[in-house]
């Protein structure tokens, strides 16, 4: 159906616009839940790490390496997932991601050997994590909104942390009682339960995609090499890619993998550590929505750079925590505000500077860079701990790299306007 035909249909049925608005927010809610489950499954690794060390005899270095392999797998999957969103939409992709996560989590729940962990978590589940990721969700949501796109993206992607506010503490209770297998079993069942909701919620084409159906098909039909060449020549893409790669090092790599083991090293119980992580997630939820709201209203490159600089300063607290629960929770609050707040701002800049028609591929590559940075952070954390039995070197490296990410973000020029114009596809 052409854009003109769609507009004519909407004119004949006055209720269509309101129904589409409600449907768009339903899509936001379902995407929120999918991210909540996927990121809770990822965070479960940090909670289970000390238990596997005791019960299975696995070193922290081995488990961290498994986490790093998973992140590399996610980095490889991300660009392909983004390209598939551009070509076919998000519905089948998200369904596939949930199914693969379910299989991976169920396999982890029954594992006894190292190779099963590597296949189930670092392989199968990692493919699902690479699909149920912020770049896919941000691209899916962006097509449903013209106004309030930043806010909608912020709410949808806040599922990455808001779900953990409730899920991770519940998992910690099970883990403290020795039920880590039940924890992973619950995550697998949860992924299966979400599949019917996605089937219903994503049954319609996004309005922006429908309005630009012809140009979008032309963009998707362009050789992948030409679209990649367009991005490779674009300085904004490079600024977003490299800053987000460093972002991944300090969030998914360092904090998601090593914050809970670090809390245990400081002498805190799993419940205290998980509660601090829950507080971090709560403020992360607020920070990501606030950043999305601000992305619609303020100078976005300055906002993005400022978020990175604040995060670098907050890392200093980790060098001072010791046995102080107060400092542990203070870090959780301050880091949470600046943690995933970069996501809606980065997605907003990608939409306006690179274009909706290629946003899936662009955000897939940017998300892949995030996962690569996270893989390095996860691996270095385990390496430093096995070498020095402490994390101070990891925190110092994180401070420096986050500061560099902020400086890169400041180089982007602000451009407001249509988010569907920039494209490698020549005008016809």
C-alpha positions, -999 to +999 in steps of 0.1 A: +000+000+000+014+034-009+017+064+014-011+082-004-034+052-001-026+049+037-034+086+042-066+083+023-076+053+045-069+072+077-090+101+065-120+078+059-117+063+094-112+090+120-104+066+148-075+051+130-049+077+142-059+072+178-059+034+175-025+036+158-012+057+187-024+032+213-010+003+192+024+021+190+026+023+228+016-014+231+046-022+209+067-001+233+054-022+262+061-056+245+096-044+235+102-033+271+093-068+284+115-086+258+145-065+267+138-070+304+140-107+301+170-108+278+191-085+300+181-103+332+193-135+316+226-118+309+229-104+344+223-139+359+258-148+349+274-124+374+251-137+402+259-174+394+297-169+390+306-173+427+283-203+430+297-221+400+332-214+414+322-233+446+299-260+432+315-268+398+351-257+405+351-232+376+375-203+379+362-168+376+385-164+346+368-193+328+333-180+334+344-144+324+358-158+292+325-176+286+308-142+291+333-126+267+327-152+240+290-145+244+296-108+238+317-115+208+289-137+194+265-108+201+288-084+182+288-107+152+250-112+153+242-075+158+249-061+123+230-090+106+201-085+130+200-048+122+201-055+084+172-079+087+151-053+106+156-030+076+146-056+051+119-076+069+108-057+100+113-067+137+085-093+142+102-126+130+135-114+143+123-108+179+104-141+179+136-160+168+156-142+195+132-152+223+131-188+211+169-191+210+172-175+245+147-199+259+166-229+245+199-216+258+186-208+293+169-242+296+202-259+286+221-239+312+197-250+339+205-286+332+243-283+326+271-301+345+300-297+321+320-267+308+313-274+271+276-273+278+279-238+293+299-226+263+274-240+238+243-230+257+252-196+271+282-184+250+266-198+218+228-203+217+217-177+243+243-152+229+226-153+195+194-145+212+210-117+232+224-103+199+189-102+185+169-090+215+192-060+219+188-023+221+196-016+185+168-039+173+143-025+198+152+011+191+148+005+153+115-013+158+101+015+180+114+044+159+092+035+130+061+039+151+068+075+162+075+109+146+069+130+177+082+118+210+105+093+193+132+099+219+108+093+248+093+062+233+128+048+226+138+056+261+109+038+276+112+007+254+150+004+259+146+010+297+133-025+299+170-035+298+173-022+334+138-019+348+131-056+345+163-063+364+150-042+392+126-070+401+140-100+383+176-099+395+168-097+432+144-126+428+171-146+411+195-137+439+170-151+465+169-184+445+207-184+441+214-178+478+193-209+485+213-229+461+187-229+433+207-215+404+192-241+381+157-230+390+167-194+382+178-202+347+148-225+342+125-196+351+143-173+326+138-199+298+101-204+306+097-166+307+111-163+272+086-189+259+057-171+275+066-138+257+064-153+222+026-152+218+026-115+230+051-106+203+030-124+177+001-102+185+019-069+193+040-067+161+014-079+136+012-044+119+037-025+099+051+006+116+035+037+102+068+054+092+078+022+074+045+020+056+046+056+046+081+051+031+075+016+019+088+022-016+120+041-006+126+015+022+124-013-003+148+005-025+172+010+004+169-027+014+175-037-023+208-018-025+238-040-022+250-044+014+285-032+003+270+002-009+252+007+024+283-002+044+304+021+022+279+050+030+283+044+067+321+040+065+324+074+049+301+091+075+319+108+104+288+108+126+286+070+123+322+067+133+317+090+163+286+070+174+303+036+168+336+043+187+319+061+216+294+033+219+322+007+218+338+023+248+304+026+264+301-012+261+334-018+278+323+001+309+286-011+311+279-045+297+315-056+300+327-042+333+296-035+355+272-062+343+298-089+345+319-078+375+299-055+398+282-084+417+315-105+420+332-073+432+305-067+458+310-103+470+348-097+471+341-067+493+323-090+518+287-082+509+262-111+507+245-119+474+213-103+486+231-070+494+249-071+461+218-079+441+199-052+460+225-026+451+223-039+415+185-034+417+190+002+429+214+007+400+187-007+377+160+016+392+180+047+386+191+034+352+154+032+344+149+068+354+181+079+336+173+063+303+138+077+302+150+112+312+177+110+285+151+100+259+129+130+269+159+154+268+169+140+234+137+155+220+145+189+235+182+197+240+215+197+221+220+159+218+258+157+212+264+178+244+239+156+262+257+124+251+291+137+259+280+150+293+266+116+302+299+099+294+319+125+315+296+120+345+300+082+342+338+085+342+337+106+374+313+081+391+338+052+385+361+068+410+338+057+438+346+020+431+381+027+442+368+038+476+341+014+485+359-011+507+333-025+532+310+005+531+275-004+520+267+033+519+293+039+492+282+007+473+246+021+471+258+056+463+278+042+433+247+022+422+225+054+423+250+077+404+261+051+379+226+040+372+216+075+362+244+076+335+245+039+326+222+032+296+212+069+293+235+069+262+211+045+243+181+068+234+205+097+226+227+075+203+196+061+186+181+096+181+213+108+165+215+078+143+179+083+131+184+120+123+219+119+109+219+085+091+182+080+083+154+055+093+159+036+060+193+024+071+189+028+109+187-010+115+220-017+098+237+014+114+224+006+149+233-031+144+269-021+137+270+004+165+255-023+188+280-048+176+308-023+186+291-020+220+292-058+224+329-060+213+339-034+238+319-053+264+337-085+255+371-068+262+358-054+295+344-088+306+376-106+297+400-080+312+380-080+345+385-118+349+421-115+337+430-087+362+412-105+390+430-138+384+463-119+382+460-094+411+430-107+431+415-072+428+397-049+404+414-015+408+432-017+375+399-023+357+383+007+374+412+030+363+410+018+327+373+024+327+376+060+339+400+068+311+380+051+283+347+067+294+363+101+293+375+094+257+340+084+247+327+117+260+352+137+240+343+117+208+306+125+214+313+162+216+326+162+179+291+155+165+272+185+150+236+189+160+211+185+131+173+186+136+149+177+109+135+147+091+150+114+102+143+096+069+162+118+045+199+108+049+203+076+029+229+059+007+201+052-018+202+075-048+170+095-056+149+080-084 
